[in-house]
Amino acid sequence: MITLNNVSKRFDSFEAVQSVSLSIKSGEIHGIIGASGAGKSTLLRMINLIEHPDEGDVIIDGETLNHLRGKRIRQIRQSLAMIFQGYHLINNKTVFDNVVTPLELAKTPKTDRAEQVLESLRFVGMEELKNQYPSQLSGGQKQRVAIARAIVNQPKVLLCDEPTSSLDPNTTAEVLEVLQRINQEFGVTVIIVSHEMEVIKSICTRVTVMADGRVYKEIEIDPTGVHKMEHSAEGFINRLKPSGDNEHA
Ligand SMILES: Nc1ncnc2c1ncn2[C@@H]1O[C@H](COP(=O)(O)OP(=O)(O)OP(=O)(O)O)[C@@H](O)[C@H]1O
């Protein structure tokens, strides 16, 4: 269980996230949606403390992350993997070497690394391209490598920051299918930030709608795919424009 308790984040005098409280259950696929500048990425980045909250607490399975120090915080952060819109692959390393990096950092025994990397690449359908470099891959393939790298250490949580925003609809569907399998087969909690309602509706079980640094609405999506959304929230989301040319909500 991930609990954010009145978390706030300021950049100079601008309050990007304002006293947000939110609970995310283990094993759910949770969407965070809102217009550009609503504070979605900042909120996501506070869950693994890439951004440290100015106020409030980030509580993961009963431990207050922002109060921890040293080895314990490193252990917990290792269980919180992340993928990004821009993939963040290392361009002068092969696919295999990108995916092995977290195992090197975690000091996994060398004899175990290759099998874990190949297993991870197999899961995302990228094993055959293990010797390629990122520049030789399509956007969807790069994101699948980034996902393989994120899951190679068997995280409990996968944080996804606009994972499909650079991809076409078919590739988006493929990447979302991989995220759904990670959730279903490994029980990984998946949190997806997106400005695209179609992405959120297709795989999320619960959605937080953000506007102006605050939680605007919490929405349940039922498993049959028919979402129980209040009219006002749906109207709000449908007015969101593609990223880049959004006005603040
Ligand atoms: N490191 C930073 N320094 C200064 N301002 C920042 C920083 N990070 C975010 N902001 C500002 O905080 C606000 C919220 O940004 P954030 O990226 O969280 O929004 P978002 O909802 O994810 O939008 P987008 O989809 O455009 O990324 C924006 O106005 C942004 O300019």
The ligand as a Gaussian input file, in Angstrom:
#p B3LYP/6-31G(d) Opt

LIG

0 1
 N       12.151000      21.053000     -11.606000
 C       11.234000      22.016000     -11.761000
 N       11.558000      23.324000     -11.621000
 C       10.628000      24.290000     -11.761000
 N        9.332000      24.062000     -12.059000
 C        8.953000      22.797000     -12.223000
 C        9.883000      21.705000     -12.081000
 N        9.206000      20.535000     -12.286000
 C        7.925000      20.892000     -12.554000
 N        7.779000      22.220000     -12.496000
 C        6.516000      22.965000     -12.717000
 O        5.527000      22.404000     -11.881000
 C        4.277000      22.298000     -12.567000
 C        3.815000      20.854000     -12.563000
 O        4.700000      20.114000     -13.402000
 P        4.480000      18.575000     -13.699000
 O        5.515000      18.143000     -14.672000
 O        4.336000      17.837000     -12.437000
 O        3.055000      18.608000     -14.423000
 P        2.343000      17.502000     -15.276000
 O        0.919000      17.484000     -14.858000
 O        3.082000      16.224000     -15.206000
 O        2.410000      18.128000     -16.727000
 P        3.149000      17.607000     -18.065000
 O        2.247000      16.578000     -18.610000
 O        3.213000      18.826000     -18.929000
 O        4.488000      17.111000     -17.639000
 C        4.500000      22.864000     -13.960000
 O        4.060000      24.213000     -13.967000
 C        6.001000      22.800000     -14.147000
 O        6.470000      23.821000     -14.980000

